[in-house]
Amino acid sequence: MKNLKVAVIPGDGIGKEVVPAAIHVLDTLCRVRGGLKFQWTWLPWSCDYYLEHGEMMPDDGLAFLKKFDAVFLGSVGDPAKVPDHLSLWGLLINIRRGFEQTLNIRPAKYLDGIASPLAHPDNFDILFVRENSEGEYSEIGGRIFRGDNEIAIQNAVFSRRAIKRAMRYAFKAAESRKGHVTSATKSNGITYTMPFWDEVFHEVAAEFPDVRADQFHIDALSAKLVMHPEFFDVIVASNLFGDILTDLGAALMGSIGIAPSANINMAGEFPSMFEPVHGSAPDIAGKNLANPIGQIWTAKMMLDHFGAFEMGKLLLDAVQHTLEKGIKTPDIGGRNTTDEVAKAIQDELSGQHEL
């Protein structure tokens, strides 16, 4: 029996509902399949914690988290209580940067039972690989002067090492998928960083001659993603472009509430962090209406990260079977509660025990 120690941070809003639901599902999966067991350590770090302590997490929070195999995060943010720049940088981004989680991985695929806004989704199945440590989200820049003369400068930082790391991950992922990598660029308008990005892409593509490689400017890529999502397999993008494209991918699936993500520490020196994309959704928090699938699919990504691919497949299959039965939350056209959807997925997993 392999034991994994996981730090659980439900965070804010609906995170406090979908995280327990996902953990119940994971515990059911481990019980019926065997071979893996999670040891959960729950942490109260959140906006409420900030109001009480003046910080989103303790000063030694990263040192405490380092002893775990992974971090399972729900959501961060409650702007009515704490400004977003304090909550996000105090917890989510603090962990991402402190643990060198240099890649953000997000799948987007058509699921039966969820109505995509596309007339012809054609069973698209895309993996987005987002460089997660630098690019357009660097902290280099500043402001000078005031009034009409005020100037703000934000410097984008691209290193060959970080670009290669993201691109090699994308190509290796494509080798076990459909063998196709697309790079998101804008080298016809951004004169230094994007041509550099393109150069590195071609260098890395040469290392993988059996993988098809192409690139699109971000505007054309966005249009093609809507018109022909089935064209894509793996998309690799910079921090900003990846952020935008992955939300578009979630929208194509039919709801941002089902979208998962993983923040990966490639060196294995620090734990990786797994979180859904949907945010804290304070408007529906506490109503048992939140869609737990994003958090449950995020759990599937955590299983894959630990090499438990068969368990991960069973988990996503159980989600799919539940949706096909019409058991779903209101955001995707259903009438079920958070707990009812999670319980239905647990029942599906229990029924797969003999598979």
C-alpha positions in Angstrom: 0.0 0.0 0.0 1.5 3.3 -1.1 0.7 6.2 1.3 0.7 9.8 0.0 0.7 12.8 2.3 -1.4 15.6 0.9 -1.9 19.1 2.3 -5.5 20.1 1.8 -6.4 23.8 1.5 -10.1 24.3 0.8 -9.6 28.1 0.8 -12.5 30.3 0.1 -16.1 30.2 -1.2 -17.1 27.0 -3.0 -13.6 25.5 -2.2 -15.0 24.6 1.2 -17.7 22.5 -0.5 -16.0 20.9 -3.6 -12.8 19.9 -1.8 -14.6 17.7 0.8 -16.7 16.2 -2.0 -13.6 15.4 -4.1 -11.9 13.8 -1.1 -14.8 11.6 -0.4 -14.7 10.5 -4.0 -10.9 9.8 -3.8 -11.2 7.9 -0.6 -13.9 5.7 -2.2 -11.7 5.1 -5.2 -8.8 4.1 -3.0 -11.0 1.8 -0.9 -12.5 -0.1 -3.8 -9.3 -0.3 -5.9 -6.6 -0.6 -3.3 -2.9 0.0 -3.6 -3.0 3.7 -2.7 -4.0 5.6 0.4 -4.1 9.3 1.0 -3.2 10.9 4.4 -5.0 14.3 4.4 -3.8 17.3 6.4 -6.4 20.1 6.4 -5.2 23.7 6.6 -7.5 26.7 7.2 -5.5 29.2 5.1 -8.0 31.5 3.4 -9.4 35.1 3.4 -11.0 34.3 6.8 -7.6 33.3 8.1 -6.2 36.6 6.7 -8.8 38.6 8.6 -7.8 36.8 11.8 -4.1 36.7 11.4 -3.2 39.5 8.9 -1.7 37.0 6.4 -3.0 34.3 4.0 -0.7 31.7 5.4 1.9 31.7 8.2 5.5 32.9 7.6 6.7 29.3 7.8 3.8 28.0 5.6 6.1 27.0 2.7 8.5 25.2 5.0 5.5 23.3 6.5 4.1 22.4 3.1 7.4 21.1 1.8 7.1 17.9 3.8 4.0 16.8 1.8 3.8 14.9 -1.5 1.3 17.3 -3.0 -1.0 20.3 -2.2 -4.7 19.9 -3.0 -6.2 23.4 -3.3 -9.8 24.5 -3.6 -10.1 28.2 -4.4 -8.6 31.5 -3.3 -10.4 34.8 -3.0 -13.2 36.7 -1.4 -12.9 40.3 -2.7 -15.6 41.5 -0.3 -13.3 40.7 2.6 -9.8 40.8 1.1 -8.5 42.5 -2.1 -7.6 39.9 -4.7 -4.0 41.0 -5.0 -3.5 40.3 -1.3 -5.3 36.9 -1.3 -3.8 35.5 -4.5 -0.2 36.7 -4.0 -0.4 35.7 -0.3 -1.4 32.1 -1.0 -1.8 30.8 -4.5 1.0 32.6 -6.2 3.2 32.4 -3.1 3.0 28.6 -3.3 3.5 28.5 -7.1 6.6 30.7 -7.0 8.0 29.4 -3.7 7.8 25.8 -4.9 9.0 26.5 -8.4 5.9 25.2 -10.0 7.1 26.2 -13.4 4.4 24.5 -15.5 0.6 24.8 -15.4 -1.1 21.9 -17.1 -4.8 22.0 -18.1 -6.8 19.6 -20.2 -10.0 20.5 -22.1 -12.1 17.8 -23.7 -15.6 17.2 -24.9 -17.6 15.2 -22.3 -20.9 13.5 -23.2 -23.7 14.9 -21.0 -22.4 18.5 -21.1 -23.7 20.8 -23.8 -20.8 22.6 -25.4 -21.6 26.0 -26.8 -20.1 24.7 -30.1 -22.5 23.4 -32.7 -20.0 20.7 -33.7 -17.5 20.0 -30.9 -16.3 16.8 -32.7 -14.9 15.2 -29.5 -12.0 17.6 -29.1 -9.3 16.6 -26.6 -6.7 19.2 -25.9 -3.8 19.4 -23.4 -2.6 23.0 -22.6 1.0 23.4 -21.4 1.5 26.9 -19.9 4.8 28.2 -18.9 4.1 29.2 -15.3 7.1 31.1 -13.9 8.0 34.1 -16.0 6.9 35.5 -19.3 4.4 38.4 -19.2 3.7 37.9 -15.5 7.1 38.8 -14.3 7.4 41.2 -11.3 9.8 43.5 -13.1 8.5 47.0 -13.9 7.2 50.1 -12.2 5.4 53.4 -12.4 6.8 56.9 -12.6 5.3 60.4 -12.5 1.7 61.2 -11.7 -1.3 62.7 -13.5 -1.3 62.9 -17.3 2.4 62.2 -17.4 2.2 58.9 -15.4 3.9 55.9 -17.0 3.6 52.2 -16.2 6.1 49.7 -17.4 5.7 45.9 -17.2 8.6 43.9 -18.5 8.1 40.4 -19.9 10.9 38.0 -19.2 11.6 34.9 -21.3 14.5 32.6 -20.6 15.7 29.8 -22.9 15.7 27.4 -20.0 12.1 28.0 -19.0 10.8 27.9 -22.6 12.6 24.7 -23.3 11.2 23.1 -20.2 7.7 23.9 -21.2 8.1 22.9 -24.8 9.9 19.6 -24.1 7.1 18.7 -21.7 4.6 19.4 -24.4 6.4 17.3 -27.0 6.8 14.4 -24.6 3.1 14.6 -23.8 2.2 14.6 -27.5 4.2 11.4 -28.0 1.6 9.5 -25.9 -1.3 11.3 -27.4 -2.0 12.2 -31.1 1.6 13.4 -31.8 0.9 17.0 -32.5 2.1 20.2 -30.8 1.0 23.7 -31.5 2.9 26.8 -30.3 1.0 30.0 -29.4 3.0 33.0 -30.6 2.7 36.6 -31.7 6.0 37.2 -33.4 4.4 39.4 -36.0 3.6 42.0 -33.4 5.8 41.5 -30.4 9.3 42.1 -31.7 11.7 40.5 -29.2 10.2 37.9 -26.9 8.0 36.1 -29.4 10.6 35.6 -32.1 12.8 34.2 -29.4 10.0 31.9 -28.3 9.6 30.8 -31.9 13.4 30.1 -32.3 13.4 27.9 -29.2 10.2 26.1 -30.4 11.9 25.1 -33.7 15.0 23.9 -31.8 13.0 21.7 -29.5 10.8 20.5 -32.3 13.9 19.1 -34.0 14.5 16.9 -31.0 11.1 15.2 -31.7 11.0 14.4 -35.4 8.1 12.0 -35.1 5.8 14.7 -33.5 4.1 17.2 -35.8 4.9 20.8 -34.9 3.2 24.0 -36.0 2.6 27.5 -34.7 -0.2 30.0 -34.8 -0.4 33.6 -33.9 -2.5 33.9 -30.7 -5.4 35.7 -32.5 -5.6 33.2 -35.3 -5.2 30.3 -32.8 -8.1 31.6 -30.7 -10.3 31.7 -33.7 -9.3 28.2 -34.9 -9.8 26.8 -31.4 -13.4 27.9 -31.6 -14.0 26.9 -35.2 -12.0 23.6 -35.2 -11.0 22.5 -31.7 -10.6 18.9 -32.9 -7.5 20.1 -34.9 -5.5 20.5 -31.7 -3.7 18.0 -29.5 -1.1 19.7 -27.3 -0.9 23.5 -27.2 2.2 25.1 -25.5 2.0 28.8 -24.6 3.6 31.5 -22.5 2.2 32.6 -19.2 -0.3 35.1 -20.4 -1.4 33.4 -23.6 -1.7 30.1 -21.7 -3.9 31.8 -19.1 -6.3 33.1 -21.7 -6.4 30.0 -23.9 -7.1 27.6 -21.0 -10.2 29.6 -19.9 -11.3 29.5 -23.5 -10.8 25.8 -23.5 -12.9 25.5 -20.4 -15.7 27.6 -22.0 -15.7 25.3 -25.0 -16.3 22.3 -22.7 -19.4 24.1 -21.5 -18.5 25.3 -18.0 -15.4 26.6 -16.2 -16.7 24.7 -13.2 -15.5 21.4 -14.7 -11.9 22.5 -15.6 -9.0 21.1 -13.7 -5.3 22.2 -13.5 -2.0 21.1 -12.1 1.0 23.3 -11.1 4.0 21.1 -11.6 7.4 21.3 -9.9 9.5 19.6 -12.6 12.5 18.8 -10.4 10.6 17.0 -7.8 12.3 19.0 -5.1 9.0 20.6 -3.9 5.4 19.3 -4.0 3.2 20.1 -6.9 -0.2 21.7 -6.4 -3.5 20.7 -7.9 -6.4 23.1 -8.2 -9.6 23.6 -10.3 -9.9 26.6 -12.5 -13.2 27.9 -11.4 -12.3 30.2 -8.5 -14.2 30.8 -5.3 -17.6 31.8 -6.8 -18.9 33.7 -3.8 -22.3 34.2 -5.4 -23.2 30.5 -4.9 -21.0 29.6 -1.9 -22.7 27.8 0.8 -25.7 26.8 -1.3 -24.6 23.2 -2.2 -24.8 24.2 -5.9 -21.2 24.2 -6.9 -20.0 21.8 -9.5 -17.5 19.4 -7.9 -16.3 18.0 -11.2 -13.5 20.5 -11.6 -12.1 19.5 -8.2 -12.6 15.8 -8.9 -11.0 16.0 -12.4 -8.1 17.9 -10.6 -7.8 14.8 -8.3 -7.5 12.7 -11.5 -4.5 14.8 -12.5 -3.0 14.3 -9.1 -3.4 10.6 -9.5 -1.7 10.7 -12.9 1.1 12.8 -11.4 1.8 9.9 -9.0 1.7 7.3 -11.8 -1.7 5.9 -10.8 -3.0 6.2 -14.4 -5.4 3.3 -14.2 -7.1 4.9 -11.1 -7.2 8.2 -12.8 -8.9 6.7 -15.9 -11.5 5.0 -13.7 -12.2 8.3 -11.9 -12.8 10.2 -15.1 -14.8 7.4 -16.5 -17.0 7.5 -13.4 -17.5 11.3 -14.0 -18.4 10.6 -17.6 -21.0 7.9 -16.7 -22.5 10.2 -14.1 -23.0 13.0 -16.6 -24.4 10.6 -19.2 -27.1 9.7 -16.6 -28.1 13.4 -16.4 -26.8 13.8 -12.8 -25.3 17.3 -12.8 -25.3 20.7 -11.2 -27.3 23.7 -12.4 -24.3 25.4 -14.1 -24.4 22.7 -16.8 -28.1 22.3 -17.0 -28.8 19.9 -14.2 -30.8 20.0 -11.0 -28.5 18.1 -8.6 -26.6 19.4 -5.7 -22.8 19.3 -5.1 -23.2 16.4 -2.7 -25.6 14.4 -5.0 -23.1 14.6 -7.9 -20.2 13.5 -5.8 -22.3 10.7 -4.3 -23.3 9.5 -7.8 -19.6 9.4 -8.8 -18.8 7.4 -5.7 -21.6 5.0 -6.6 -20.1 4.6 -10.1 -16.7 3.8 -8.7 -18.1 1.3 -6.3 -19.8 -0.4 -9.2 -16.5 -0.6 -11.1 -14.8 -2.6 -8.4 -14.9 -5.8 -10.4 -13.6 -4.3 -13.6 
